[in-house]
Amino acid sequence: MILAGDVGGTKTLLGLFEPADGRPVSLETRAYVTTDFPSFTSILDAFARDAGRPLVFDAIAIGVAGPVVDNRGALTNITWDISAGEITARLGTRRVQLLNDLESMANGVDVLTPDEVVSLQEGNYRADGNAAVIAAGTGHGQAYLHRVGGRLIPVASEGGHADFPARTDREIELVRMLRERYGRAEVEQVVSGPGLLNIHRLTHRGGECEMIAGLDERDAPPRISQAGLAGRCQGCSEALRMFVSAYGAEAGNMALRGMTTAGLYIGGGIAAKILPAMRSGAFMDAFLAKAPMHELLTKMPVRLILNPEAGLLGAAVHAQEMTR
């Protein structure tokens, strides 16, 4: 049996899997509110109680929403560290690997089923090409998959913390606002849940928005998305359009940097929830607006991941490989 985990700033998923040919078989999955616990090992203790069975594992792989160095992960949006050593000490499993959360998700793209993805652009899949995964949620993650010896090998990245490249006058206004607020403008401050709220601050400068009145910063982005999709608030609709366009532009940047002729995958907790907006054309228009590389980009498959547990699945795939 193997243990997989996907640790985010908002939610942590833990799952038991059995190795199999190709896709590991899920036995049990449980979700926890990350900030309800003082440490990852305390979540492991809760999982052991909830599972009600002895937890003996052949391998463990945990995706972490932050950089991983020397098998130790530092979460970006909460003050946690996780180490393979403390997991081994808690559970006695020697084969433990920590991964960046998007590196973890990237491990699973080859085992996703057709009903777990939706195509935004069919493109022309190349079996000798590279791929990439981009995901906006509580934070913003990116990972590349380089083709080596016929296999796609995930490569971690902290590209979400790279500088945000403004393309329009309105985005230049946004950058000025972000610089005033944070000292610099980075991709995660635009293409994430908190980023949508930042854009909303721009579209509502000089006035309050009744759609999010009384809500804290964690609960506001979903309400902005809902109001924007329904057309109930002009400022929310503009914020959502700007968000989707910026998302598409950054995905196009990744596609060019990674030469993703085997596919660009969109994960994270937001994209599937705003699917009508993602399919409206704004995302792909921005993705393709890269002259003189427009034609190259039209040939790259673009897939949106519908499976909300894709990161957990990818960690299970990696853990399965550790047993072989």
N, C-alpha and C positions, 0 to 999 in steps of 0.2 A: 504494500500500500504506500502511496505517496501523499504528501501534504503540499498544497499550493496556497499562495496568499497574494492578495492585491491590496496594498496598504495606501490609502489616499488621505488627504487632509480632512475629508468629511466622513468617508465610509471605508471600512475594512472588510474584505471578503476573505473567508478561509474555506477551503474545500478539501474533502477526501476523494482521492481518485485511485482507480486501478489501472495499471499500465495495460496497453493494448496495441495492436498494430495500427499505427497512424494516430488517431485521436484517443487520448485517455478517457476512460469511462468514469463519469461523475457518480459518486456514491452519496455524498452529502455536502451541502453548502450552507454556510451561515453568514449573516451580515451583522456588523457591529458599528456603532457610531464611534469613530476613532477618538474624538475628544472626550468621550465618557470614561476613558481609561488613562492611567498615568504612564503606561508603557506598553510595548508590544507583547512582552511576556505576560502581562496581566490579561491581554486578549487571548493569548494561548491558553491560559488557565481557565478562562470562561468557556472557550471552545471545548476543552477537555471535559468540563462539567456538562455542557450542553450535549456533547456527542454521546456521553454515557457509555463509553467503551474505552478499553486500553488503547493508547495512541502510540503505536510502534511503527516507524516509517523506514522505508528503504532509502528515501531521499526527500528533501524539502527544498522548494524554490519559492522565494517571496519577492514579488515586485514592490518597489518602494518609490513613492512620489518624491524623488530627489536624487542627487548624485550618489553613486555607490563607488567607493574606493576601498580596496583591500578587504572586500567582503563586509564592509560596514556602510550602512546607508544613513544619510541625514535628511530627514523630511524637510522640504522647503517651507511649507506653510504652517507647520506646527513645530514646537520645540522638542522633537523626539530624535533619538538616535536608535538604530537597530543594528545589532551585530550578529554574524553567524555564530560566533562563539557563545553568546548568551542563549541562543536557540539550542545549540548542542548541549549546553549545560542544563537546560530546562528539560529537554526531551530525550537526550542521549543519542540523537541521530548524528552521525559523523558527516554524512554527505548533505551539506547545507549550502545553498547558494543564494545570495541576494542579487537582485537585478534592478536596474532602473525600471520604473513601471511601464514606460513605453517600449523599452527593450523587451520586457516580458510580454506585452501585448503583441509585439512583432513576431514573437515565436509562434503565435497561434494562427497567423493569417492563412497559412497553407492548409489548415484543417477546418476552416470555417465552411459551413454548408451553404448552398445557394440561397436558402431562406434566411440566412443570418447576415446577408449583405444586400444592398440595393445599389444599382449602377447609376452614377451620375454622368458617366461617359464610358462607352464601351471600349473605345480605343482599339489597338492591335497588340494584344499580349505577346511579349517576347519571352520565350523560355530561357534565353541567355541574358535577360536584363536584370536590373536592380529594382528594388521597391522601397517604399517608405511608409511610415505611419505618423499621422498628426492627430492630436486629440486635445480638445478644449473641455475643461470641466472646472473644478475648483481652481486648478492651475492650468498650465499649457505645456503639453509634452510633445516631443518629436523623437523619432528613431529611424535610422536607415537600415535597409537590408541589402548587403552587398553580395553579389553572386560570386561564390568561391567554389571551384570544383563541382559545379552543377547545383550547389545548394545555396539557399538564401541564408546568410549569416547576419543576425541582428547586431547593430552597432548603436550603443547608447549615445544620447545627445542631451545637452541642456540648452537647445536652441530657443526654447521659450523665453529665455532670459537675454536673448540677443536684442539689439536695438530695433525698435519698431520703425519700419520705413514708410513714411507718409507718401501717398501718391496723389492726393487731391488737396484743394484748398481747405476743405472741411477737415481732412485728416491732419493738415498742418495746424489748424486751430486746436485739434485734439492733442497733438504733440505738445503745443505750448501749455495747454492746461495740465497735462501729465507732468511736464517739467516743473511747473509751479507747485504741483502737489507732491511729487515724489523725487524730484531732482533729476530724473531722466525718464525717457519713455521706452519701455521694453514691450516685446510682443505679448507677454502674458498680461500686461496691463490693459490690453485691448481685446485679445482673442482668448477669453475665458469668461467664467461667470462674473467675477469681479470686474473684468474688462467691459462686459456689457453694461454694468452699472456705471463705469467711468464714461462710456459713450453717452449713456442716458443723462449724466450730469451735464455734458456738453449740449445735448439737444434740449435740455430744460434750463439752461442758464437764464437766470432772471425770474424764475418761477418754480413753484412746487408742482409735483405730479401727484394727483390724487390716487393714481393706481398703486403707488407704493407708500402712501402715507401711513406712518406708524410701523412700518416693517423694518427689521434690521437688515444689515448689508448682506447676510447670507440668504434671506428669504426674498429679497427684492428682485434679483435677476429672473427667476421663473415667472414672476408676475409681469415683468417688463416684456418677456417673450410672449406670454399669453395675450397681453393687451396689444402687442405689435402684430401678432398673427391674426387677431380678430378685428384689427383696425379700430379699436376703441379709443386710441390715444395717438395723435399725430406724432408727438415726440417719441413715444415708444416705437411706433412703426419706423420712424427714421433711424432710431438707435439700432433696431434689429436689422434693417437694410445695411447700415454701415458695418455692423458686426459680421454679417454673412459675407459681405464684399471683402472685408479685411481678412477673414478666414480663408476665402478662396485665393486671395493674393498670396498669403503666406504659404498655402499648400502648393501653389504654382512655383514659388521660390524653392521649396523643398524638392519639387519634381525636377527642376533644372539642376539643382546642386547634386542630386543623387542620380540623375539620368534614369528616372523610374519607369522604364519601358515595360516592367513586369507589374506595375500598378502602384497607385497612390491610394492608401487606405485612410479613411477618416473615422476615428474612434471617439471615445470620451462620452461624458454624460449629457452633453448638450445637443449634438447634431441630430440624433434620432428623435429628440423631443421637438425639434423645430423643422422636421422633415419637409413640410410644405415650403418653408422659406429657403431651405437648402436646395430644393428642386426648382425654385422660381426662376433661375437663370443668373441671379446675381453672383452666386458662388463660382459657377463655371465661367462666366464672363470675366471675372477678375483672375481666375486661374489661367485663362488663355491669353490675357492681355500682356504678352511678354514679347512683343516684336523685337528682334526678328525671329524669335523661337516659337511663334504661334503654331506653325504647322507641326513642329516636333511635338508640342504639347497636345495637339488634337489626337495624336496616336497613342497617348498614354492612358491606360484604363484608370478610372477613378471610381472607387467603391466606398460606400458609406456602411460602416459596421452597425448592425442592428442589435447584436447580442450584447446585453449590458454587462455580461461577465467575460468579455473577451480577454481582459487582462488576466483574470484568474485562469482561464483556459490556457493562455500562453505560458503562464508559470507552470501549469501542470505538464505541458508539453516539454518544457525544459527539465523539470524534475524527472520525467519519464526517460529522457535521454541520459540523465545522470546514472540511471540504473543499468545501462547497457555497456 
